[in-house]
Amino acid sequence: MIRVLYLIENGSYRYDHRARREVCTLRDAGCLVTVICPAFEGEGLRETMDENVEVYRYRYPEVGKGFMAHLGEYGASLSCMSSIMAFLFATKGFDVIHAVNPPDLLWMLVAPYKAMGKRFVFDHYDLNPELFEDKFAGSGAMKVMPVVRAAEKASIQLADYVISTNDSYRQIAIDRCGKDPDKVRVVRNGPDVSRFKMVEPREDVVALGDIIIGYLGNMNSQDGLDVFVEMARILRDDMGRDDIGYALVGSGDAMKDLVALRAEHNLEDKMMLCGRMSAEEFMPVLSAAHICVQPDPPGRLNDVSTMNKPMEYMALGKPVVTFELKETMVTGGDVCQYVPGADPRDLAKKVAELADDASLRKELGERGLERVQNVLSWPHQAPNLLQIYEELFPGKIEWGNVSASA
């Protein structure tokens, strides 16, 4: 049996859909998976989830925003994770460490165990140099950009295998970080269609308006929640669309700013902020939506990143409005409604057009669901993940037991 230690620093395992799909796929293939991650509100320090997956948590160090706050968070997190890793190594052991970024600092925790013969799989969720530049461009923090790039390269070079979420990320690992192309594999994001199903809509969400706009995902500075609020303001104040309501699921370091913007524009009665939710909790919210929006603005990071949002929207049969981002257009094909540039006014116009065209909404929703089922869903990606573990541990993957569950 392969013993897998799965590390997440930047979020909760409970709400990280990709992580849970990967962990459950490995579990079904006969691996014993243990997760280390932060504990957020309402989460205990130890829990068994997903049929025999043990989750060890530490209190998330909330130290605010900004460069120094991030350093404080990472320092506290790495200290806690290191202690838990040492405990697990001594008590139950592990064969491979599967670490997801950001940050690109977990390699420092992995290196001592790699020296003892443990394997390392680096799951490249985000491009940290691009993320860092998007967050801190123009500030004094840019002086440490060489360190940020060095940390990315160290993470990729130390890994036995690098998992990229798309071909853009794969090429960066090869060209920028010098990784052997044979050791960089693409495992795209992909929803589990068995879990993303329409249910009875929540009545309080339905009551927000005749047309409901949905959002599901992280709420960090690069995710465009300020764009979303401005779009809502334009629709109501400039376009007279008081018939439209908004329901947003998720949280992150932009949450406080989002609450403040909502209040500033007097949108409290039209915009519901639901916070983090499990899939079972947010299905009734998104089931009430007529349109779903991905407001991520164009940028060095967003252009080449594969977002979960559009695929999860499509898995629920919802039409999607998004800016023209390179990898989002690969994901959405000719199904999503794309807006050039980064102007929230153009986003609002596209949403208004779709709000007034029920037949087009139905057509796009049906085509999106078909695209997810036939091209994008997790069962099409799971074999790529398992092939990495098969090559690391020949003959130990139980292929016949793998299901599409996540």
N, C-alpha and C positions, 0 to 999 in steps of 0.2 A: 504494500500500500504506500502510495506517495503522500508524504505529509507536507502540506502547503501552508506557509504563513503568508497571509495577505494583508498588506499595509495600506492604509488610507490616512492621510494627514488632513486633507482639505475638506472633509465632509463626513456625513454620517452614512455608514453602511446601509442602514435602514432605507434611506432615501436615494441612494446611488444605484439607479436601475442597471447601469452597465456592470457595476461591480457584482451585484446580486446575480445577474445572468451568468457572468463568468464563474463565480463561486459555485453556483448550483450546477453548472455544466461539469465542472471539475468533480463535484460531489457525486454526480450521477455516473461519472467515469471511474469511480472507485477511489478517489482521493479523499484524504481526511484534511479538511480545510479549517484553519483557525484565522480569525480576523482581528486585527488591532486597528482601532479608529477612535476619534474623539467622541465624547458623550455630549449630546445637546439636550435641551430642555426635555424633561420627561423620560430620559433614557438612563438605565442603570449601568453600573460599571461592568457587569458581566451578565450575559444572556445567551441562551441557545436559540438560534433561529434557523429557518429553512431546513428543518429535518437534519439535525446533527451538526450544524455549523456553530461552533463556539465563537462568541464575539467578546473580546476584552476591550474595555473602553477606559479612557482617562478624561478628566474634566477639561472641556475645551477652554483654552486660555483666551478669553475675550479681552483684548487689550486695545481695541479701537482700530482706526484706519491710519494710513500713512506708512512710510518706509520703516521708521523705528518701531512702530507697532507690529509690523510684519516680522521684524527681527525678533521681537519679544515673543510673539506667538510661536515662531519656529523653534526658538531656543527651548521654550517650555515643552512644546510638543515632542521634540526629539529626545529630550531628557526622559519624559514619561514613556515614550515608545521603547527607548533603549532598555529601561528597567523591565518592562513587560516582556520584551524579547528575551532578555537574560533569564527571566523566570520560566518562560515556556521552553527555552533551550534546555534548561536544567531538569524540568519536570516531565515534559512529553516529547521534546525534540521536534525537528523539522528537517526536511530534505531540500526544500526550495523556498526562496523568498520571492513573492510576487508583489512588487511595489508600484503603486500608481502615483503620478505626479498631478498637480504641483504639491510641494515645491520639488526642485531638483536637488534635494539635500539628503534624501533617504539613503543614497549610496553610502554615506558615511556610517550609517548604522549597519548596512549590509556588509561592508568590506571585511570586518573581522571574521564573519561567518563564511564569507567567500574564501578567505584564506584557509579555513578549516575544511574546505571541500564542498560547501553548500552551493547550490545553484541559484542564479539570480535572473528573474524575468522582470524587465522594466516595461511597464505599461504606460505609454506616452500619451497621456490625456491632453496635455496642453503644451504649447511652445512657450516656455518660460521667458526667453529673451524678448519675444514679441509682446507677451503679456506685461512684462516689466516696463517695456518702452511705452506701451499704451497707457499704463497707469502713471508713470513718473516722468514722462518726457518734459523737458524744460526745467526739471528740478535738480537739486544737488545730488539726488540719489543716483543719477545717471553715471556718476563717477565710478560706481561699482559694477557697471555693465560688463567689463571683462571678467569679473568674478561670476556673474550670472551665466555668461557663456561657458566659462570653465566648468561650472557645476553641471550644466546640461551635458557637456561632452563627457564628464566623468561618469554620469549616470548611464549614458549610452555605451561608453567603452567598457565599463565594468560588467555590464549585463551579458549573460550567455545568449539571451535572445531579447530583442526589442519588439514590442507590439506597437504598431502604428495604427491609428484609427482611419487613415486614408492614405492615398498614394503621395499626396503633398508632404505629409509628415514623414513618410518612409524615405522620400528623396532627401529631405533635410537631414535625417539621421545618417544617410549615406554620404551626402556631399559635404555637409557642414561639420559633421562629427566623425567622419571617417570610418563608419561601421561597415563591416563586411555585409554586402547585400544579401547573402544567404542567411544572415542572422537577423534580418529585419523583416517581419511578417505583418501583413495587413489583416487586422480583425476589426471590421467596421462596427460602429454602433448599429444596433438593430433591435426594435421592440419585440417583445414576446406577445404575439397576437392572442395567445390564450388568456392573457391577463388584461389586455386592453380591449374591453368590450363595453358597449353602451349599456347603461343601467337607467333606472328611474332618476330623472334630474332632481336636484335639490330645489325645493320650492322657493327658498329665499334667494337663490341665484336666478331662477326664472323671473322673480318679481323685480329684478333690476332693470328690465327693459324688454321691449319687443324683440330686439336683436341683442344677443349676448356675445361679447368678444372674450375669448379665453386665452390664458397664458399659463404655461407650466414650465418651471425650470429654476435655475439658480438666479439669484438677484445680486450680482456683483457689479462693479463699476463698468465692466466691459459688456454687460448684457443688455444695455439699452433701455433700462426701465424708465429713465428720464425721457427718452424718445416716446415710449409707450404713453406716459402721462400727457406729454405735449400733444400727441396724436388724439388722445381722448378730449383734451381741452379744445382743440381745433374743431373736432367733430361736433361738440356741443355748442361752443361759443360762436365759432365762425361759420359753421355749416348748418346750425340749427337742428342738430340730430340729438334731441333730448330723448329719443326712443331707444338709444343704445346704452347698454350697461356693460360692465367689465368685471370679470372674475379672475383673479391672479393667484396661482398656487406656487409657493416656493419661499425662499428666504436667502439672505446673504448679507455681505457688508454694505450693500446699498439700501437695505430695508428701511433704515431710519430716514434716509433721504427721500425714499419713495413715500413714506407716510407723510412727511412734511410737504412734499409736492402736491400730494392728493389734497391736503388741507388748504394749501395756498390757493389752489384752483377750485375749491369748494366742490370737490368731486366725491365726498364721503358717501353721499346717498346713491351714487351710481357705480362706485368702484369698490369691490369687496377684496380685501387682502386676507387670504386664508392661511398664510404661513405654510410651513412644511407639512406635508401629508403623505401617508402611505398610499400605494396604488388603490387600495380598497376605499380609502377616504376621498381621494380626489376624483374617482370615476364619476360620482354623482354631480360634481362641480362641472367637469368638462363635458359631461353628457348634456348639460344645459346650453352649451355654447353652439352658436351658429357658424362662427368663424373663429379661427385661432391665428394669433399673430406671433411671429418671431421678430422682435425689434432690434436684434443685434446690429449695430451700425457697421459699415465697412471699416476695416482696419487691418493692420499687419497680422494680428492673431485671428480675428473673426473670418477673414477672407479664406483662409486655408484650413479652418477647423470644421470638423463634422459635428454638428449639433444634434442632440437627441430630440429636441423639440419638434422639428417638422415631421420626423418619422412617427413620433408618438401621437401627434395630431392626426396624421394620416391613418394611423392604426385604428383610430376612433371614427374614421370616416368624415373628418372635418376638413373643409377647405382651408388652405394656408396662405397667408400674406406675409411676405418677407422681402428684405432688401436683396439686391443682386450680389450674393457672396459666392465666390468660386466653388467651394466644396458643397455649399447648400444647394447650388444649382445642379451639382452632380447627384446629390441625394434626391432632390425633388423632381428632376427631369422636367417634363412639360406639364406637370401636375400643379405645382405651386404657382401662385400669382406673384410675380417679381416686380419690385420697384427699383428703378435705377437711382443712384446717388444715396444720400443719407438724410433727406429732408422729411421730417415727420408730417408735413403738409401733404406730400405725395403719398405717404403711407395712408393718411386719413382718406384721401380721395379714392384710393384703391379699395379700402375697407367699405366706404360708402357705396361704391359701385356694386360690390359684392353683396352688401346688405340689401340692396334693392333688386337683386336678381336671384330669386329662390331656385330657379331651374339650374343656373350655373353652379350655385352652391352644391346642389345635389349631384350634379355631374362630376365636379371636382372631388367631392367627398368619396364618391364611388370609385373613381379612377385612382385616387390616393390609396384607398384601402387595398385595391387590387395590386398596386405597385409594392406596397409593404408585404403583402402575402407572397407575391411571386418573386421579389427581388431583394427586399431589404430586411426582412424579419430575421430574428436571431438564429433559427435553425440553419439559415444559409451561411452564418458566420461561425457557429460553434465548432465545426470541424477544423477550421483554421487555428483556433485556440488549442484544440486537443492535439493537433499535429505537432505543435511546439513541444508539448509535454511528452508525446510519444518519442520524439527525437532526443529529449533529455533523459528519458527513462524508458528505453526500448522494452516493449512487451508488457508494460505495467498499466497501460490505459485500457479500461474495460469498455470498448467501443459499443458493444451490444447493449449496455445498460443506459446509454445516454438518451435522455428525453429532451423535449423542447422546453421544459419548464425552466423558470427563472425566479 
